[in-house]
Amino acid sequence: MPQGLVLRATLSLCVACSFILTAAAQTPPEKQQALWQKLESSITQIDQHLDGVMGVAIVDLTDGRGYQLHANDVFPQASSIKITVLAELYRQVQEGKLKLTDLYTVNPADLVQDSDIMNGLTPGVTKITLRDLATIMVAVSDNSATNVLIDRVGMDNVNAFLDSLGLTHTRLRRKMMDLQAAAEGRENVSTPAEMASLLEALYRGKVLNKEMTEDFFKVLATHKESWIPRDLPDDLKIANKPGALEGVRNDSGVIFVEKRPYILCVMTTYLRREREGEEAISAISLSAWRMFDRIARASEYGRVISPGNSSR
């Protein structure tokens, strides 16, 4: 081949390679990164307007990408700590130490004042299963049901389980409504990052087998009044547990967006107005869902084709 033709062929190949490299540099991850940046900006604005302290952890369960804001700070958990009790219950059931069908007879000594469901049952007569107790604990955050489960699984066992996952800042230190323990500083605590790690380990089957994992999230997804789901579609499966104390609002869970599930943990404390904390959690949840839902429904280049849409 003449030298001129060889040179032209070489130049053409170089141009083609350059075009391929340029196209690769503009591949979807960079476009999706722009969406993550917009989400980060939205969360930053919410944080700046909140009269309190907030921590956030988000994990994309498809590609592992995430976002964190003060995610390693320790926050009081309120009822969100019940996720750890539920996880330890299912772990012990899997190991054969307990059965979800084990019966508990309502005992007046186990009841605390704010337990509307448990206080409405007949002491010494009503028998319910451990799974029933777990459902009551999640659905209406019944503190008597929670305390019974803590007694069954053992507080030390819950913390040993957390240690086995390297979650050393997540601690169950007291039963529910133990005001003396709380006054002494024995608070139930975690961090956004550690709660996200716990939920991810459960989601990925690192704690429970497939059957136990599915039932764990079925119970955790029991409908409840909470702030992550408040502005999201009613038919969206959300396995979460909120928590509320004076000056504290939290919510942590897995949002099962089809093709793009993710974890969201938002914790707030030092709130001047608790309602602002609730609104902040819902606002972050809505912003996160809008991003994940958009990515889930779009092609790798961002094209969305809705059912029945014939536009070109």
Sine and cosine of phi, psi and omega as CSV:
sin_phi,cos_phi,sin_psi,cos_psi,sin_omega,cos_omega
0.00,0.00,0.72,-0.70,0.02,-1.00
-0.84,0.54,0.50,-0.87,-0.07,-1.00
-0.86,0.52,-0.60,0.80,-0.01,-1.00
-0.90,0.44,-0.65,0.76,0.02,-1.00
-0.92,0.39,-0.62,0.78,0.03,-1.00
-0.88,0.48,-0.67,0.74,-0.01,-1.00
-0.90,0.43,-0.70,0.71,0.00,-1.00
-0.90,0.43,-0.62,0.78,0.02,-1.00
-0.90,0.43,-0.64,0.77,0.01,-1.00
-0.91,0.42,-0.68,0.73,0.02,-1.00
-0.89,0.45,-0.65,0.76,0.01,-1.00
-0.89,0.46,-0.65,0.76,0.01,-1.00
-0.91,0.42,-0.65,0.76,0.01,-1.00
-0.90,0.44,-0.67,0.74,0.02,-1.00
-0.89,0.45,-0.68,0.73,0.00,-1.00
-0.89,0.47,-0.68,0.73,0.01,-1.00
-0.90,0.44,-0.66,0.76,0.02,-1.00
-0.89,0.46,-0.65,0.76,0.01,-1.00
-0.90,0.44,-0.67,0.75,0.01,-1.00
-0.90,0.44,-0.69,0.72,0.00,-1.00
-0.91,0.42,-0.62,0.78,0.03,-1.00
-0.91,0.42,-0.67,0.74,0.04,-1.00
-0.89,0.45,-0.65,0.76,0.01,-1.00
-0.90,0.43,-0.57,0.82,0.00,-1.00
-0.93,0.37,-0.31,0.95,-0.01,-1.00
-0.95,-0.31,0.38,0.93,-0.05,-1.00
-0.92,0.38,0.27,-0.96,-0.12,-0.99
-0.76,0.65,-0.62,0.78,-0.01,-1.00
-0.79,0.61,-0.60,0.80,0.02,-1.00
-0.93,0.35,-0.61,0.79,0.04,-1.00
-0.91,0.40,-0.66,0.75,0.04,-1.00
-0.92,0.39,-0.52,0.85,0.04,-1.00
-0.88,0.48,-0.56,0.83,0.05,-1.00
-0.89,0.45,-0.60,0.80,0.05,-1.00
-0.92,0.39,-0.65,0.76,0.06,-1.00
-0.88,0.48,-0.64,0.77,0.01,-1.00
-0.90,0.44,-0.62,0.78,0.05,-1.00
-0.92,0.40,-0.64,0.77,0.05,-1.00
-0.89,0.45,-0.70,0.71,0.03,-1.00
-0.86,0.51,-0.68,0.73,0.02,-1.00
-0.89,0.47,-0.65,0.76,0.01,-1.00
-0.89,0.45,-0.71,0.71,0.00,-1.00
-0.91,0.42,-0.64,0.77,0.02,-1.00
-0.86,0.51,-0.68,0.73,0.01,-1.00
-0.90,0.43,-0.65,0.76,0.03,-1.00
-0.89,0.45,-0.68,0.73,0.01,-1.00
-0.89,0.46,-0.68,0.74,-0.04,-1.00
-0.91,0.42,-0.49,0.87,-0.03,-1.00
-1.00,-0.04,-0.06,1.00,-0.01,-1.00
-1.00,0.07,0.80,-0.60,0.05,-1.00
-1.00,0.07,0.97,0.25,-0.05,-1.00
0.15,-0.99,-0.23,-0.97,-0.03,-1.00
-0.90,-0.44,0.70,-0.71,-0.08,-1.00
-0.73,-0.68,0.58,-0.81,0.13,-0.99
-0.78,-0.63,0.58,-0.82,-0.07,-1.00
-0.66,-0.75,0.63,-0.78,0.17,-0.98
-0.67,-0.74,0.77,-0.64,0.05,-1.00
-0.80,-0.61,0.70,-0.72,0.03,-1.00
-0.76,-0.65,0.84,-0.55,0.13,-0.99
-0.99,0.17,0.92,-0.39,-0.08,-1.00
-0.98,0.21,-0.03,1.00,0.06,-1.00
-1.00,0.01,-0.75,0.66,-0.04,-1.00
-0.87,-0.49,0.02,1.00,0.07,-1.00
0.99,0.15,-0.05,1.00,0.01,-1.00
-0.92,0.40,0.48,-0.88,-0.03,-1.00
-0.46,-0.89,0.05,-1.00,0.04,-1.00
-0.64,-0.77,0.63,-0.78,0.02,-1.00
-0.66,-0.75,0.63,-0.78,0.12,-0.99
-0.68,-0.73,0.90,-0.43,-0.05,-1.00
0.75,0.66,0.60,0.80,-0.17,-0.99
-0.97,0.26,-0.26,0.96,0.02,-1.00
-0.98,-0.20,0.08,1.00,0.07,-1.00
-0.97,0.23,0.58,-0.82,-0.02,-1.00
-1.00,0.04,0.77,-0.64,-0.02,-1.00
-0.83,-0.56,0.55,-0.84,0.18,-0.98
-0.90,0.44,0.62,-0.79,-0.15,-0.99
-0.99,-0.16,-0.38,0.92,-0.12,-0.99
0.79,0.62,-0.69,-0.72,-0.10,-0.99
-0.97,0.24,-0.15,0.99,0.06,-1.00
-0.90,0.44,-0.38,0.92,0.02,-1.00
-0.90,0.43,-0.28,0.96,-0.02,-1.00
-0.91,0.41,-0.30,0.95,0.11,-0.99
-0.86,0.51,-0.63,0.78,-0.02,-1.00
-0.93,0.36,-0.59,0.81,0.03,-1.00
-0.92,0.39,-0.68,0.73,0.03,-1.00
-0.88,0.47,-0.68,0.74,-0.01,-1.00
-0.90,0.45,-0.68,0.74,0.00,-1.00
-0.93,0.37,-0.58,0.81,0.08,-1.00
-0.85,0.52,-0.77,0.64,-0.03,-1.00
-0.92,0.40,-0.55,0.83,0.03,-1.00
-0.91,0.42,-0.69,0.73,0.00,-1.00
-0.94,0.35,-0.54,0.84,0.08,-1.00
-0.90,0.43,-0.68,0.73,0.02,-1.00
-0.89,0.46,-0.57,0.82,0.00,-1.00
-0.99,0.15,-0.06,1.00,0.04,-1.00
1.00,0.09,0.15,0.99,0.00,-1.00
-0.98,0.21,-0.49,0.87,0.02,-1.00
-0.68,-0.73,0.21,-0.98,0.14,-0.99
-0.81,-0.58,0.60,-0.80,0.05,-1.00
-0.90,0.44,-0.36,0.93,0.00,-1.00
-1.00,-0.04,0.00,1.00,0.09,-1.00
-0.84,0.55,0.67,-0.74,-0.08,-1.00
-1.00,-0.10,0.57,-0.82,0.09,-1.00
-0.83,-0.55,0.75,-0.66,0.07,-1.00
-0.99,-0.12,0.80,-0.60,-0.08,-1.00
-0.83,0.55,0.80,-0.60,-0.04,-1.00
-0.87,-0.49,0.82,-0.57,-0.02,-1.00
-0.83,0.56,-0.49,0.87,-0.03,-1.00
-0.92,0.39,-0.33,0.94,-0.04,-1.00
-1.00,-0.02,-0.16,0.99,-0.15,-0.99
-1.00,0.06,0.66,-0.75,0.12,-0.99
-0.90,-0.43,0.33,-0.94,-0.24,-0.97
-0.88,0.47,-0.56,0.83,-0.15,-0.99
-1.00,0.00,0.19,0.98,-0.06,-1.00
-1.00,-0.01,1.00,0.00,-0.08,-1.00
-0.89,0.45,-0.64,0.77,-0.04,-1.00
-0.96,0.28,-0.82,0.58,-0.07,-1.00
-0.89,0.45,-0.60,0.80,0.02,-1.00
-0.94,0.35,-0.28,0.96,0.03,-1.00
-1.00,0.01,-0.08,1.00,0.02,-1.00
-1.00,0.03,0.26,-0.97,-0.08,-1.00
-1.00,-0.03,0.93,-0.35,-0.01,-1.00
-0.86,0.51,0.65,-0.76,0.04,-1.00
0.98,0.22,-0.13,0.99,-0.04,-1.00
-0.86,-0.51,-0.80,0.60,-0.07,-1.00
-0.92,0.39,0.77,-0.63,0.07,-1.00
-0.88,-0.48,0.75,-0.66,0.04,-1.00
-0.72,-0.69,0.41,-0.91,-0.03,-1.00
-0.99,0.14,0.25,-0.97,0.07,-1.00
-0.89,0.45,-0.56,0.83,0.06,-1.00
-0.92,0.39,-0.58,0.81,0.10,-1.00
-0.88,0.48,-0.71,0.71,0.03,-1.00
-0.86,0.51,-0.67,0.74,0.00,-1.00
-0.89,0.45,-0.66,0.76,0.01,-1.00
-0.90,0.43,-0.67,0.75,0.04,-1.00
-0.90,0.43,-0.64,0.77,0.03,-1.00
-0.87,0.50,-0.63,0.77,-0.05,-1.00
-0.99,0.13,-0.73,0.68,-0.15,-0.99
-0.93,0.36,-0.70,0.71,-0.04,-1.00
-0.85,-0.52,0.17,0.99,0.05,-1.00
0.82,0.57,0.62,0.78,-0.04,-1.00
-0.90,0.44,0.86,-0.51,-0.08,-1.00
-0.97,0.23,-0.50,0.87,0.08,-1.00
-0.91,0.41,-0.70,0.71,0.04,-1.00
-0.87,0.50,-0.65,0.76,0.01,-1.00
-0.89,0.45,-0.71,0.70,-0.03,-1.00
-0.90,0.43,-0.59,0.81,0.07,-1.00
-0.89,0.45,-0.68,0.73,0.01,-1.00
-0.92,0.39,-0.60,0.80,0.06,-1.00
-0.87,0.49,-0.67,0.74,0.05,-1.00
-0.89,0.45,-0.63,0.77,-0.04,-1.00
-0.93,0.37,-0.71,0.70,-0.08,-1.00
-1.00,0.04,-0.44,0.90,0.00,-1.00
1.00,-0.02,0.84,-0.54,0.00,-1.00
-0.87,0.50,-0.67,0.74,0.01,-1.00
-0.89,0.46,-0.57,0.82,0.01,-1.00
-0.93,0.37,-0.60,0.80,0.06,-1.00
-0.87,0.50,-0.73,0.69,-0.03,-1.00
-0.94,0.34,-0.55,0.83,0.07,-1.00
-0.91,0.41,-0.63,0.78,0.07,-1.00
-0.87,0.49,-0.70,0.71,0.02,-1.00
-0.89,0.45,-0.64,0.77,0.05,-1.00
-0.88,0.48,-0.61,0.80,-0.03,-1.00
-0.90,0.43,-0.39,0.92,0.04,-1.00
-0.99,-0.11,0.04,1.00,-0.01,-1.00
0.98,0.22,0.31,0.95,-0.04,-1.00
-0.99,-0.11,0.96,0.27,-0.16,-0.99
-0.99,0.16,-0.21,0.98,0.02,-1.00
-0.98,-0.18,0.02,1.00,0.06,-1.00
-0.98,-0.21,0.91,-0.42,-0.12,-0.99
-0.71,-0.70,0.71,-0.70,0.21,-0.98
-0.99,-0.13,0.95,-0.31,-0.13,-0.99
-0.93,-0.37,-0.22,0.97,-0.04,-1.00
-0.41,-0.91,0.33,-0.94,0.13,-0.99
-0.97,0.24,0.17,-0.99,0.02,-1.00
-0.95,0.32,0.61,-0.79,0.05,-1.00
0.91,0.42,0.35,0.94,0.11,-0.99
-1.00,0.03,1.00,0.09,-0.11,-0.99
-0.93,0.36,-0.53,0.85,0.02,-1.00
-0.90,0.43,-0.69,0.72,0.03,-1.00
-0.89,0.46,-0.65,0.76,0.02,-1.00
-0.90,0.43,-0.65,0.76,0.02,-1.00
-0.91,0.42,-0.48,0.88,0.03,-1.00
-0.99,0.12,0.02,1.00,0.05,-1.00
1.00,-0.03,0.09,1.00,0.02,-1.00
-1.00,0.06,0.98,0.21,-0.05,-1.00
-0.99,-0.13,0.50,-0.86,0.12,-0.99
-0.99,0.13,0.84,-0.55,-0.19,-0.98
-0.70,-0.71,0.31,-0.95,0.15,-0.99
-0.27,-0.96,-0.05,-1.00,0.11,-0.99
-0.83,-0.56,0.39,-0.92,0.06,-1.00
-0.84,0.54,-0.65,0.76,-0.03,-1.00
-0.91,0.40,-0.66,0.75,-0.04,-1.00
-0.95,0.30,-0.61,0.79,0.04,-1.00
-0.92,0.40,-0.60,0.80,0.07,-1.00
-0.91,0.42,-0.64,0.77,0.02,-1.00
-0.90,0.43,-0.64,0.77,0.04,-1.00
-0.89,0.46,-0.74,0.67,-0.01,-1.00
-0.91,0.42,-0.60,0.80,0.03,-1.00
-0.92,0.39,-0.67,0.74,0.03,-1.00
-0.88,0.48,-0.64,0.77,0.03,-1.00
-0.93,0.37,-0.70,0.72,-0.02,-1.00
-0.88,0.48,-0.65,0.76,-0.07,-1.00
-1.00,0.08,0.12,0.99,0.08,-1.00
0.96,0.28,0.41,0.91,0.00,-1.00
-1.00,0.08,-0.17,0.98,-0.03,-1.00
-0.92,-0.38,-0.72,0.70,-0.10,-1.00
-0.84,-0.55,0.37,-0.93,0.09,-1.00
-0.95,0.30,0.05,-1.00,-0.11,-0.99
-0.87,0.50,-0.72,0.70,-0.04,-1.00
-0.89,0.45,-0.72,0.69,0.00,-1.00
-0.92,0.40,-0.62,0.79,0.01,-1.00
-0.89,0.46,-0.71,0.70,-0.01,-1.00
-0.88,0.47,-0.67,0.75,-0.02,-1.00
-0.96,0.29,-0.58,0.82,0.07,-1.00
-0.83,0.56,-0.77,0.64,-0.04,-1.00
-0.95,0.30,-0.43,0.90,0.09,-1.00
-0.90,0.44,-0.70,0.71,0.02,-1.00
-0.93,0.38,-0.70,0.72,-0.02,-1.00
-0.91,0.42,-0.40,0.92,0.01,-1.00
-1.00,0.02,0.07,1.00,0.07,-1.00
-0.81,0.59,0.71,-0.70,-0.06,-1.00
-0.84,0.55,0.67,-0.74,-0.01,-1.00
-0.42,-0.91,0.37,-0.93,0.11,-0.99
-0.98,0.21,0.89,-0.45,-0.04,-1.00
-0.35,-0.94,0.09,-1.00,-0.23,-0.97
-0.99,-0.17,-0.45,0.89,0.09,-1.00
-0.89,0.46,-0.72,0.69,-0.05,-1.00
-0.99,0.15,-0.18,0.98,-0.28,-0.96
-0.78,0.62,-0.69,0.73,-0.06,-1.00
-0.95,-0.32,0.24,0.97,-0.02,-1.00
-0.99,-0.14,0.26,-0.97,-0.01,-1.00
-0.83,0.56,0.62,-0.78,-0.07,-1.00
-0.91,0.42,-0.48,0.88,-0.07,-1.00
-1.00,-0.01,0.11,0.99,-0.01,-1.00
-0.99,0.11,0.80,-0.60,0.03,-1.00
-0.96,0.27,0.82,-0.57,0.00,-1.00
-0.71,-0.70,0.88,-0.47,0.02,-1.00
-0.97,-0.23,0.98,-0.18,-0.14,-0.99
-0.60,-0.80,0.22,-0.98,0.10,-1.00
-0.59,-0.81,0.91,-0.41,0.06,-1.00
-0.99,0.15,0.18,-0.98,0.07,-1.00
-0.52,-0.85,0.61,-0.79,-0.04,-1.00
-0.61,-0.79,0.77,-0.64,0.17,-0.99
-0.67,-0.74,0.15,-0.99,0.07,-1.00
-0.87,0.49,0.85,-0.52,-0.01,-1.00
0.99,0.17,0.08,1.00,-0.09,-1.00
-0.71,-0.70,0.72,-0.69,0.17,-0.98
-0.62,-0.78,0.77,-0.64,-0.01,-1.00
-0.69,-0.72,0.35,-0.94,0.20,-0.98
-0.34,-0.94,0.76,-0.65,-0.01,-1.00
-0.69,-0.72,0.67,-0.74,0.01,-1.00
-0.06,-1.00,0.04,-1.00,0.08,-1.00
-0.95,-0.30,0.78,-0.63,0.02,-1.00
-0.96,-0.28,0.91,-0.42,-0.16,-0.99
-1.00,0.01,0.88,0.48,0.13,-0.99
-0.90,0.43,0.77,-0.64,-0.01,-1.00
-0.86,0.51,0.79,-0.62,0.00,-1.00
0.95,0.30,-0.05,1.00,0.00,-1.00
-0.43,-0.90,0.86,0.51,0.03,-1.00
-0.92,0.38,0.46,-0.89,0.00,-1.00
-0.48,-0.88,0.26,-0.96,0.04,-1.00
-0.95,-0.32,0.65,-0.76,0.09,-1.00
-0.72,-0.69,0.82,-0.57,0.09,-1.00
-0.79,-0.62,0.88,-0.47,0.03,-1.00
-0.82,-0.57,0.80,-0.60,-0.02,-1.00
-0.79,-0.61,0.71,-0.70,0.01,-1.00
-0.74,-0.67,0.56,-0.83,0.03,-1.00
-0.48,-0.88,0.10,-1.00,-0.10,-1.00
0.82,0.58,0.54,0.84,-0.03,-1.00
-0.96,0.26,0.72,-0.69,0.14,-0.99
-0.97,0.25,-0.62,0.78,0.06,-1.00
-0.76,-0.65,0.89,-0.47,-0.06,-1.00
-0.87,0.50,-0.54,0.84,-0.03,-1.00
-0.88,0.47,-0.56,0.83,0.03,-1.00
-0.90,0.43,-0.58,0.82,0.07,-1.00
-0.91,0.42,-0.67,0.74,0.04,-1.00
-0.88,0.47,-0.70,0.71,-0.01,-1.00
-0.91,0.42,-0.58,0.81,0.03,-1.00
-0.91,0.42,-0.68,0.74,0.03,-1.00
-0.88,0.48,-0.70,0.71,-0.01,-1.00
-0.91,0.41,-0.60,0.80,0.00,-1.00
-0.93,0.38,-0.66,0.75,0.04,-1.00
-0.91,0.40,-0.66,0.75,0.01,-1.00
-0.87,0.50,-0.68,0.73,0.00,-1.00
-0.91,0.41,-0.68,0.73,0.01,-1.00
-0.89,0.46,-0.68,0.74,0.01,-1.00
-0.91,0.41,-0.70,0.71,-0.01,-1.00
-0.88,0.48,-0.67,0.74,0.00,-1.00
-0.86,0.51,-0.62,0.78,0.01,-1.00
-0.94,0.33,-0.76,0.65,-0.06,-1.00
-0.92,0.40,-0.61,0.79,0.04,-1.00
-0.90,0.44,-0.63,0.78,0.00,-1.00
-0.92,0.40,-0.70,0.71,0.02,-1.00
-0.90,0.44,-0.64,0.77,-0.05,-1.00
-0.90,0.43,-0.59,0.81,-0.09,-1.00
-1.00,-0.03,-0.14,0.99,-0.09,-1.00
-0.99,-0.16,0.34,-0.94,0.15,-0.99
-0.96,0.28,0.03,-1.00,-0.01,-1.00
-0.90,0.43,-0.25,0.97,0.02,-1.00
-0.97,-0.26,0.05,1.00,0.05,-1.00
0.99,-0.14,0.01,1.00,0.01,-1.00
-0.97,0.25,0.79,-0.61,0.06,-1.00
-0.95,-0.31,0.79,-0.61,0.08,-1.00
-0.88,-0.47,0.97,-0.23,-0.01,-1.00
-0.98,0.19,0.46,-0.89,0.03,-1.00
-0.83,0.56,0.74,-0.67,0.03,-1.00
0.99,0.14,0.05,1.00,0.00,-1.00
-1.00,-0.03,0.90,-0.44,-0.03,-1.00
-0.96,-0.29,0.17,0.99,-0.01,-1.00
-0.93,0.38,0.45,-0.89,-0.05,-1.00
-0.91,-0.41,0.00,0.00,0.00,0.00
